[in-house]
Amino acid sequence: MALGWIAGGAAVIGGIFGSNRAHSNQKAQARRQYEAEQAQFRNQVAANAYKTTFQKLMIEQHNKRTTEIYDKQLEQYREQVGLNSEAALGAYAQEQRVLNEQFAHHMFRKQTMLRELFKIQGNQRAAGQGNTNKSLERANLINALGEFGMEQHMLDENLRGVKRAYRERLGGIGSEWEHADRDAFAKIAIAPRLMLPETGAGPQLQGPVAPARIKGPGFGSFLSNVSQGIMVGSAVHSLVTPGTSDIELKENIVHVGKSPSGINIFEYNYLGETIRHRGAMAQEVLVKKPEAVVEMDNGYLGINYSMIDVNPKQLTLVK
């Protein structure tokens, strides 16, 4: 009988200790799960902060390049306006020289005709000395003056035509000058828009939950959660394929330097892994060298490191 009581007590005591051990194990597992959720939340906050900083850097670089390009366009516009002015003023000067030459030619013709008229008048007076026929002398003089007046009128008409043509050519030069300046201004009339950081509350982060409350020593629901965690971890691990460089698959991101071409270099580990890596972020490379970025079969971005001056490295385990 005593032996029966002893055996029964041992069984009860064994059951109590077994239940306590199970309960302790379940509490420890729940604590580990809570700590893992806290670590995931911290990584989410860090990734969000990095995205914000990364976006700011990309916007600054974009605005800097845009401003440099527009400044160069303004400089080219001023140079073009200067060239247009020089060309127009040169054309004006050439037209003025042509007009002056034509005026000089007409003046020379008038002086020549006037000398010929004086010569004719002198000859007529010499021929008419001693001649009593004054009517004939007067008629010859009138004819000479008439011819001189007709030639003078023709020269004046020609000179007026030269002036009209001169004014028309000046108007054409001015019109071409205006069109050239307008065409040059059209290239810089609309200033490029600069990018602004996104505004608003930003992405909402869900904080870590409190440690799980343990009700009894049962393992059914807890093991179910563990099984789900293993499945999620396996799914995440399957996404991290060789060459994958998408920021969405990385955590514990630390900036460590820049490549000679200006690409930022980071150290990180992939989600759910403990091995540290060194490399670039596909989102940044997509901006600076888009031909080096490819879309992987899993939908995330990858980098062809042979096309950039960053050497990917596998480092040590996460401490």
The 8 nearest C-alpha neighbors of each residue, nearest first, counted from 0:
[[1, 3, 2, 4, 5, 6, 7, 8],
 [2, 0, 4, 3, 5, 6, 7, 8],
 [1, 3, 5, 0, 4, 6, 7, 8],
 [4, 2, 0, 6, 1, 5, 7, 8],
 [5, 3, 7, 1, 6, 2, 8, 0],
 [4, 6, 2, 8, 3, 7, 1, 9],
 [7, 5, 3, 9, 4, 8, 2, 10],
 [6, 8, 4, 10, 9, 5, 3, 11],
 [9, 7, 11, 5, 10, 6, 12, 4],
 [10, 8, 12, 6, 7, 11, 13, 5],
 [9, 11, 13, 7, 8, 12, 14, 6],
 [12, 10, 8, 14, 13, 9, 15, 7],
 [11, 13, 9, 15, 14, 10, 8, 16],
 [14, 12, 10, 16, 11, 15, 9, 17],
 [13, 15, 11, 17, 12, 16, 10, 18],
 [14, 16, 12, 18, 17, 13, 19, 11],
 [17, 15, 19, 13, 18, 14, 20, 12],
 [16, 18, 14, 20, 15, 19, 13, 21],
 [17, 19, 15, 21, 16, 20, 14, 216],
 [20, 18, 22, 16, 21, 17, 23, 15],
 [19, 21, 23, 17, 22, 18, 16, 24],
 [22, 20, 24, 18, 19, 23, 216, 25],
 [21, 23, 216, 19, 25, 20, 24, 18],
 [24, 22, 20, 26, 25, 21, 19, 27],
 [25, 23, 21, 27, 26, 22, 20, 28],
 [24, 26, 28, 22, 23, 27, 29, 21],
 [27, 25, 29, 23, 28, 24, 30, 22],
 [28, 26, 30, 24, 29, 25, 23, 31],
 [27, 29, 25, 31, 30, 26, 24, 32],
 [28, 30, 32, 26, 27, 31, 211, 25],
 [31, 29, 27, 33, 32, 28, 26, 210],
 [32, 30, 28, 34, 33, 29, 35, 27],
 [31, 33, 29, 35, 30, 34, 28, 36],
 [32, 34, 30, 36, 210, 35, 31, 29],
 [35, 33, 37, 31, 36, 32, 38, 30],
 [34, 36, 32, 38, 37, 33, 31, 39],
 [37, 35, 39, 33, 34, 38, 207, 40],
 [36, 38, 34, 40, 207, 39, 35, 33],
 [39, 37, 35, 41, 40, 36, 34, 42],
 [40, 38, 36, 42, 37, 41, 43, 35],
 [39, 41, 43, 37, 42, 38, 207, 36],
 [42, 40, 44, 38, 43, 39, 45, 37],
 [43, 41, 45, 39, 40, 44, 250, 46],
 [42, 44, 40, 46, 41, 45, 47, 39],
 [45, 43, 41, 47, 42, 46, 48, 40],
 [46, 44, 42, 48, 47, 43, 49, 41],
 [45, 47, 49, 43, 48, 44, 42, 50],
 [48, 46, 50, 44, 49, 45, 43, 51],
 [49, 47, 45, 51, 46, 50, 44, 52],
 [48, 50, 46, 52, 51, 47, 53, 45],
 [51, 49, 53, 47, 48, 52, 54, 46],
 [50, 52, 48, 54, 49, 53, 55, 47],
 [53, 51, 49, 55, 54, 50, 56, 48],
 [52, 54, 50, 56, 55, 51, 49, 57],
 [53, 55, 57, 51, 52, 56, 50, 58],
 [54, 56, 52, 58, 53, 57, 59, 51],
 [57, 55, 59, 53, 54, 58, 60, 52],
 [56, 58, 54, 60, 59, 55, 61, 53],
 [57, 59, 61, 55, 60, 56, 62, 194],
 [60, 58, 56, 62, 57, 61, 63, 55],
 [61, 59, 63, 57, 58, 62, 56, 64],
 [60, 62, 58, 64, 63, 59, 57, 65],
 [63, 61, 65, 59, 64, 60, 193, 66],
 [62, 64, 60, 66, 61, 65, 59, 67],
 [65, 63, 67, 61, 66, 62, 68, 60],
 [64, 66, 62, 68, 63, 67, 61, 69],
 [67, 65, 69, 63, 68, 64, 62, 70],
 [66, 68, 64, 70, 65, 69, 63, 71],
 [69, 67, 71, 65, 66, 70, 64, 72],
 [68, 70, 72, 66, 71, 67, 65, 73],
 [71, 69, 73, 67, 72, 68, 66, 74],
 [72, 70, 74, 68, 69, 73, 75, 67],
 [71, 73, 69, 75, 74, 70, 76, 68],
 [74, 72, 76, 70, 71, 75, 69, 77],
 [73, 75, 71, 77, 76, 72, 70, 78],
 [76, 74, 78, 72, 73, 77, 79, 71],
 [77, 75, 73, 79, 74, 78, 183, 72],
 [78, 76, 80, 74, 79, 75, 81, 73],
 [77, 79, 75, 81, 76, 80, 82, 74],
 [80, 78, 82, 76, 81, 77, 75, 83],
 [81, 79, 83, 77, 82, 78, 180, 76],
 [80, 82, 78, 84, 79, 83, 77, 85],
 [83, 81, 79, 85, 84, 80, 86, 78],
 [84, 82, 80, 86, 81, 85, 79, 87],
 [85, 83, 81, 87, 82, 86, 88, 80],
 [84, 86, 82, 88, 83, 87, 89, 81],
 [87, 85, 89, 83, 84, 88, 82, 90],
 [88, 86, 90, 84, 89, 85, 83, 176],
 [89, 87, 91, 85, 90, 86, 84, 92],
 [88, 90, 86, 92, 87, 91, 85, 93],
 [91, 89, 87, 93, 88, 92, 86, 94],
 [92, 90, 88, 94, 89, 93, 87, 95],
 [93, 91, 95, 89, 90, 94, 88, 96],
 [92, 94, 90, 96, 95, 91, 89, 97],
 [95, 93, 97, 91, 96, 92, 98, 90],
 [96, 94, 98, 92, 93, 97, 99, 91],
 [95, 97, 93, 99, 94, 98, 100, 92],
 [98, 96, 94, 100, 95, 99, 101, 93],
 [97, 99, 95, 101, 100, 96, 102, 94],
 [100, 98, 102, 96, 101, 97, 103, 95],
 [99, 101, 103, 97, 98, 102, 104, 96],
 [100, 102, 104, 98, 103, 99, 105, 97],
 [103, 101, 99, 105, 104, 100, 106, 98],
 [102, 104, 106, 100, 101, 105, 99, 107],
 [103, 105, 101, 107, 102, 106, 100, 108],
 [106, 104, 108, 102, 107, 103, 101, 109],
 [105, 107, 103, 109, 108, 104, 102, 110],
 [106, 108, 104, 110, 105, 109, 111, 103],
 [109, 107, 105, 111, 106, 110, 112, 104],
 [110, 108, 112, 106, 111, 107, 113, 105],
 [109, 111, 113, 107, 112, 108, 114, 106],
 [112, 110, 108, 114, 109, 113, 107, 115],
 [113, 111, 115, 109, 114, 110, 108, 116],
 [112, 114, 116, 110, 115, 111, 109, 117],
 [115, 113, 117, 111, 116, 112, 118, 110],
 [114, 116, 118, 112, 113, 117, 119, 111],
 [117, 115, 113, 119, 118, 114, 112, 120],
 [118, 116, 120, 114, 115, 119, 121, 113],
 [117, 119, 115, 121, 116, 120, 114, 122],
 [120, 118, 116, 122, 121, 117, 123, 115],
 [119, 121, 117, 123, 118, 122, 116, 124],
 [122, 120, 118, 124, 119, 123, 117, 125],
 [121, 123, 125, 119, 120, 124, 126, 118],
 [122, 124, 126, 120, 121, 125, 127, 119],
 [125, 123, 127, 121, 126, 122, 120, 128],
 [126, 124, 122, 123, 127, 128, 121, 120],
 [125, 127, 123, 124, 128, 122, 130, 129],
 [126, 128, 124, 130, 125, 123, 129, 136],
 [129, 127, 130, 125, 126, 124, 131, 123],
 [128, 130, 127, 131, 126, 132, 125, 124],
 [131, 129, 127, 128, 132, 133, 126, 136],
 [130, 132, 133, 129, 127, 128, 134, 135],
 [133, 131, 134, 130, 135, 136, 127, 129],
 [132, 134, 136, 135, 131, 137, 130, 127],
 [133, 135, 137, 136, 132, 138, 139, 131],
 [136, 134, 138, 137, 133, 132, 139, 140],
 [137, 135, 133, 139, 138, 134, 140, 127],
 [136, 138, 134, 140, 135, 139, 133, 141],
 [139, 137, 135, 141, 140, 136, 134, 142],
 [140, 138, 142, 136, 141, 137, 135, 143],
 [141, 139, 143, 137, 142, 138, 144, 136],
 [140, 142, 144, 138, 139, 143, 145, 137],
 [143, 141, 145, 139, 140, 144, 146, 138],
 [144, 142, 140, 146, 145, 141, 147, 139],
 [145, 143, 147, 141, 142, 146, 148, 140],
 [146, 144, 142, 148, 147, 143, 141, 149],
 [145, 147, 149, 143, 148, 144, 150, 142],
 [146, 148, 144, 150, 145, 149, 151, 143],
 [147, 149, 151, 145, 146, 150, 144, 152],
 [150, 148, 152, 146, 151, 147, 145, 153],
 [149, 151, 153, 147, 152, 148, 146, 154],
 [150, 152, 148, 154, 149, 153, 147, 155],
 [153, 151, 155, 149, 150, 154, 148, 156],
 [154, 152, 150, 156, 155, 151, 157, 149],
 [153, 155, 157, 151, 152, 156, 158, 150],
 [154, 156, 158, 152, 157, 153, 151, 159],
 [157, 155, 159, 153, 158, 154, 152, 160],
 [156, 158, 154, 160, 155, 159, 153, 161],
 [157, 159, 161, 155, 160, 156, 154, 162],
 [160, 158, 162, 156, 161, 157, 155, 163],
 [161, 159, 163, 157, 158, 162, 164, 156],
 [160, 162, 158, 164, 159, 163, 165, 157],
 [161, 163, 165, 159, 160, 164, 166, 158],
 [164, 162, 160, 166, 165, 161, 167, 159],
 [163, 165, 167, 161, 162, 166, 168, 160],
 [164, 166, 162, 168, 163, 167, 161, 169],
 [165, 167, 169, 163, 168, 164, 170, 162],
 [168, 166, 170, 164, 169, 165, 163, 171],
 [167, 169, 171, 165, 170, 166, 164, 172],
 [170, 168, 166, 172, 171, 167, 173, 165],
 [169, 171, 167, 173, 168, 172, 174, 166],
 [172, 170, 168, 174, 169, 173, 175, 167],
 [171, 173, 169, 175, 170, 174, 176, 168],
 [174, 172, 176, 170, 171, 175, 177, 169],
 [173, 175, 171, 177, 176, 172, 170, 178],
 [174, 176, 178, 172, 177, 173, 179, 171],
 [175, 177, 173, 179, 174, 178, 172, 87],
 [176, 178, 174, 180, 175, 179, 181, 173],
 [179, 177, 181, 175, 180, 176, 182, 174],
 [178, 180, 176, 182, 181, 177, 175, 183],
 [179, 181, 183, 177, 178, 182, 80, 184],
 [182, 180, 178, 184, 183, 179, 177, 185],
 [183, 181, 185, 179, 184, 180, 178, 186],
 [182, 184, 180, 181, 185, 186, 76, 179],
 [183, 185, 181, 186, 182, 187, 188, 180],
 [186, 184, 188, 182, 183, 187, 181, 189],
 [185, 187, 184, 183, 188, 182, 189, 72],
 [188, 186, 184, 185, 189, 190, 72, 73],
 [187, 189, 185, 184, 186, 190, 183, 191],
 [190, 188, 187, 191, 186, 185, 192, 184],
 [189, 191, 187, 188, 192, 69, 193, 186],
 [192, 190, 189, 193, 65, 69, 66, 187],
 [193, 191, 190, 194, 65, 62, 189, 195],
 [192, 194, 62, 191, 195, 65, 61, 66],
 [193, 195, 58, 62, 192, 196, 61, 59],
 [194, 196, 197, 193, 58, 198, 55, 62],
 [197, 195, 198, 55, 194, 58, 54, 51],
 [196, 198, 195, 199, 201, 54, 194, 51],
 [199, 197, 196, 200, 201, 195, 202, 51],
 [200, 198, 201, 197, 202, 196, 203, 195],
 [199, 201, 202, 198, 203, 197, 204, 51],
 [200, 202, 199, 203, 198, 197, 204, 47],
 [203, 201, 204, 200, 47, 199, 205, 44],
 [202, 204, 201, 205, 200, 206, 47, 44],
 [205, 203, 206, 202, 44, 43, 40, 47],
 [204, 206, 203, 207, 40, 208, 43, 44],
 [207, 205, 204, 40, 208, 37, 36, 41],
 [208, 206, 37, 36, 40, 209, 205, 33],
 [207, 209, 206, 210, 33, 36, 37, 211],
 [208, 210, 211, 207, 33, 212, 37, 36],
 [211, 209, 33, 30, 212, 29, 208, 32],
 [210, 212, 29, 213, 209, 33, 30, 26],
 [213, 211, 210, 214, 29, 26, 209, 215],
 [214, 212, 215, 211, 26, 25, 216, 22],
 [215, 213, 212, 216, 217, 22, 211, 25],
 [214, 216, 217, 213, 22, 18, 218, 21],
 [215, 217, 22, 21, 18, 218, 214, 25],
 [218, 216, 215, 219, 220, 22, 21, 214],
 [217, 219, 221, 222, 220, 216, 25, 21],
 [218, 220, 222, 221, 217, 223, 224, 216],
 [221, 219, 223, 222, 218, 224, 217, 225],
 [220, 222, 224, 218, 223, 219, 225, 25],
 [223, 221, 225, 224, 219, 220, 218, 226],
 [222, 224, 220, 226, 221, 225, 219, 227],
 [225, 223, 227, 221, 226, 222, 228, 220],
 [224, 226, 222, 228, 227, 223, 229, 221],
 [227, 225, 223, 229, 224, 228, 222, 230],
 [226, 228, 224, 230, 225, 229, 231, 223],
 [229, 227, 225, 231, 230, 226, 232, 224],
 [230, 228, 232, 226, 227, 231, 233, 225],
 [229, 231, 227, 233, 228, 232, 234, 226],
 [232, 230, 234, 228, 233, 229, 227, 235],
 [233, 231, 229, 235, 234, 230, 228, 236],
 [232, 234, 236, 230, 231, 235, 229, 237],
 [233, 235, 231, 237, 232, 236, 230, 238],
 [236, 234, 232, 238, 237, 233, 231, 270],
 [235, 237, 233, 238, 234, 239, 232, 271],
 [236, 238, 234, 235, 239, 233, 240, 232],
 [239, 237, 235, 236, 240, 297, 234, 248],
 [240, 238, 236, 237, 243, 241, 235, 269],
 [239, 241, 243, 238, 242, 237, 236, 295],
 [240, 242, 243, 239, 301, 244, 238, 302],
 [243, 241, 301, 302, 244, 240, 303, 304],
 [242, 244, 301, 241, 240, 245, 239, 300],
 [245, 243, 301, 281, 280, 302, 300, 242],
 [246, 244, 300, 281, 247, 248, 243, 299],
 [245, 247, 249, 248, 280, 244, 281, 282],
 [246, 248, 245, 249, 299, 250, 46, 244],
 [247, 249, 246, 269, 270, 245, 250, 239],
 [250, 248, 269, 246, 270, 247, 268, 267],
 [249, 251, 252, 268, 42, 267, 270, 269],
 [250, 252, 267, 42, 268, 253, 249, 45],
 [251, 253, 267, 250, 266, 265, 254, 249],
 [252, 254, 266, 265, 255, 267, 251, 264],
 [255, 253, 265, 256, 264, 266, 252, 263],
 [256, 254, 265, 264, 253, 266, 257, 263],
 [257, 255, 264, 263, 254, 258, 265, 262],
 [258, 256, 263, 264, 262, 261, 259, 255],
 [257, 259, 261, 262, 260, 309, 308, 263],
 [260, 258, 261, 257, 308, 262, 309, 263],
 [259, 261, 258, 262, 308, 257, 307, 309],
 [262, 260, 258, 259, 257, 263, 287, 264],
 [261, 263, 258, 257, 260, 264, 284, 279],
 [264, 262, 257, 256, 279, 261, 258, 265],
 [265, 263, 279, 256, 257, 278, 255, 254],
 [266, 264, 254, 255, 253, 278, 277, 279],
 [265, 267, 277, 253, 276, 252, 254, 278],
 [268, 266, 252, 251, 276, 275, 250, 249],
 [269, 267, 275, 250, 249, 276, 274, 272],
 [268, 270, 249, 272, 248, 250, 271, 267],
 [269, 271, 249, 272, 248, 250, 268, 235],
 [270, 272, 232, 269, 236, 273, 235, 268],
 [273, 271, 269, 270, 274, 268, 236, 275],
 [272, 274, 317, 316, 268, 275, 271, 269],
 [273, 275, 316, 315, 272, 268, 317, 276],
 [276, 274, 268, 314, 267, 315, 316, 317],
 [277, 275, 313, 314, 267, 266, 312, 268],
 [276, 278, 266, 312, 311, 265, 313, 267],
 [277, 279, 311, 264, 265, 266, 309, 276],
 [280, 278, 264, 265, 263, 281, 244, 309],
 [281, 279, 282, 283, 244, 246, 245, 284],
 [280, 282, 284, 244, 245, 283, 285, 302],
 [283, 281, 285, 280, 284, 286, 245, 246],
 [282, 284, 285, 286, 281, 280, 287, 262],
 [283, 285, 287, 281, 286, 288, 282, 289],
 [286, 284, 289, 282, 283, 288, 287, 292],
 [287, 285, 284, 283, 288, 289, 282, 57],
 [286, 288, 284, 285, 289, 283, 262, 261],
 [289, 287, 284, 285, 290, 291, 286, 292],
 [290, 288, 285, 291, 292, 286, 287, 284],
 [289, 291, 292, 288, 285, 293, 306, 303],
 [290, 292, 303, 289, 306, 302, 288, 293],
 [293, 291, 302, 289, 290, 301, 285, 303],
 [294, 292, 301, 300, 302, 295, 291, 303],
 [293, 295, 300, 299, 301, 298, 296, 292],
 [296, 294, 297, 298, 299, 300, 301, 293],
 [295, 297, 298, 294, 299, 300, 238, 240],
 [296, 298, 295, 299, 238, 294, 300, 240],
 [299, 297, 295, 296, 294, 300, 238, 301],
 [300, 298, 295, 297, 294, 245, 301, 243],
 [301, 299, 294, 245, 295, 293, 281, 244],
 [300, 302, 243, 244, 293, 242, 292, 294],
 [303, 301, 292, 304, 291, 242, 281, 244],
 [302, 304, 291, 305, 306, 292, 301, 242],
 [303, 305, 306, 307, 302, 309, 310, 291],
 [304, 306, 303, 307, 308, 291, 309, 310],
 [305, 307, 304, 291, 303, 308, 290, 302],
 [308, 306, 304, 309, 305, 291, 303, 288],
 [309, 307, 258, 310, 260, 306, 259, 304],
 [308, 310, 307, 258, 311, 304, 278, 279],
 [309, 311, 312, 308, 278, 304, 277, 307],
 [312, 310, 278, 277, 309, 313, 276, 304],
 [313, 311, 277, 276, 314, 310, 278, 275],
 [312, 314, 276, 275, 277, 315, 311, 274],
 [313, 315, 275, 276, 312, 274, 316, 277],
 [316, 314, 275, 274, 317, 313, 276, 273],
 [317, 315, 274, 273, 275, 318, 314, 272],
 [316, 318, 273, 274, 275, 315, 268, 272],
 [317, 316, 273, 315, 274, 275, 268, 251]]
